[in-house]
Amino acid sequence: MKQYVELDTIDRKILGIIQDDCTRPIKEIAEAVGLSNNPCWRRIKRLEDNGVIRKRVALVDPAKIGLGVTAFVTIRTDQHTSDWLAAFRRAVRNIPEIIACHRMTGDVDYLLRVVVHDIEHYDNVYQRLIKSVPHLSDVSSTFSMERMKQGPAIDVARIL
């Protein structure tokens, strides 16, 4: 059983604020959750130290920089050795257009999320992938027509 960090109501509020805008000053966060600056800072530090807050980032809208096509790629393989997996991990990490990769249960072994300019760009990514990784028994792609919901934020106030 995996261990997790217990979060109280204030922790959840802090996480909601930071996920919305991690550049907000401690003073503003503290006021929003009903704490003074030092206790608020200590809570944020504890959340970071415990790995709840992994990092603070700026989110880039792919469409605004010309990467308006998102492909979801399912991969099946007949190889499951540690050497094959290491080669696959290397290939995925070395193809920057692949922005997410998940090992799956069921009929599909891996699911990739890929952002590209257009179908020609996707084909280039596809060719690099199949040249980098042997023994891919099936690579299937579907393209997103509309992004209906997306975000890295976890609504901890409503989920937990």
N, C-alpha and C positions, 0 to 999 in steps of 0.2 A: 504494500500500500504506500502510495506516495504521500509525502508530508507536504502540507501547505501552510501558508501563513494566515492566521486568524485576522480578520479585518473588522474593526468596529465601524460605527456610522461615520465618525470623523475621517477615518482612513479612506472609506469609500468616497466621501465627498472630495477629499484631497485628490484621490486618483481621478475622479471625474473632471476636476478642474485642470489637472496637469495633462490629462489626455486631450483635453480640448485646446489648451494653449500652454505649453511647457515653459514659455518665456515670461509668464506672469510672475511678478515679484512676490517674494515670501510674504511681505506685508499684506498684499491683496488676497493671497490664498488664506492667510491666517484670519483676516477679517471675515472672509466668506464662510469659514468653518467655525468661527467663534473661539479662536485661540489667539494667544499672543505670538509674536514672531518666533521666539526660541523653541517653545514646545512644537510649533508647526514644523520648523526646520528639522527638529529631532525626529519627528514622525516621518518626514520625507526621507531623511538620511537612513532611518531604520528600514523603510520600504526599499530603498536602493540596496542597502547592505544585505537584505534578505532575498534580493533578486526579483522582488515584485515589480519594481521599476527597473527594467533592463537597460534602457538608454533613452535619451531625449533626442528627438529628431525633427527635421522639417519634412513635411510631406509634399511631394511634387506631383502635380496633376499631369499624368502621362500625355493626355490629349493636348495640353497647352505647349508641350515641347515636341509635338509631332509624332508621338507614339500612341495614336488613337485607336489602334487595333489590338484587342486582347484575345489571345488564343488559349484554350484549355486543351492540353495535350495528355492523352492517356497512353501509357506505355506498358507493354507486357514483354516479359523476357523468359527465356527458358534457362537462364543462368542465375544462380543465387549464391555464388561463392563470394568469399570475402574479397578476392582479387577483382572480380567483376564489379562488386559494389564500390570498391575504392575507385576504379576507373570511371564508373558512372558518376560518383560524387564529384570527382575532379572535372569531368566534362560539364556537369551542371554548374559548378562554381565558376568555370571559365567562360561560360556563355552569358554575358551580362543581360541579355534580353529575357532570360529565364529569371523571373523575380520571385518565384515560389516553387518548391518541390516537396511533395508529400509521398511517403511510402504508404500504400493503401492495403486494406483487406479486400477480400472478394476477388472478382474477375480481373481487376486492374492492379498492376503492381505499383505503378507510380503515376502521380498526377502533377503536371507542370502548369504554371501560369506564365504566359509569355506575352510581353508587350513589344509591338513592332509598328513601323510606319504603315506598311501595307502588305498585301499577300506576297509580293516579290521578296520583301524583307523577311517575312515568315519562312519562305522557302529556303532562304539563305541560312536561317537559324536551323531549320530542319536538316539541311545537308551537313552542317557542322556537327550537329548532334549525332546523326547516324554514322558519320565518318569517325567520330571520337569514341563511340561505344559499340563494340561488337555484340552480336547475339540479341538484338532487339527483335522479338518475334512479331510485334505489332506496335505501330505508332499511329494513333488516330487523333485528329484535331477537330475541335469545334470552335467557332468564333462567336464572341459575344456580340449580340445585336444592341443591347442596352445595359448599362450598368444601373441596376435598380437600387442597390444598396452596397456600400463598401465603406470600410473604415477599419483602422487598426484598433480603435477604442473598444474596450469591453465595458459595457454599462454595468459596472459593479454594484451600483445602487439598486438596480432592478433585478439583476441576475442572482446575486448572493443573498 
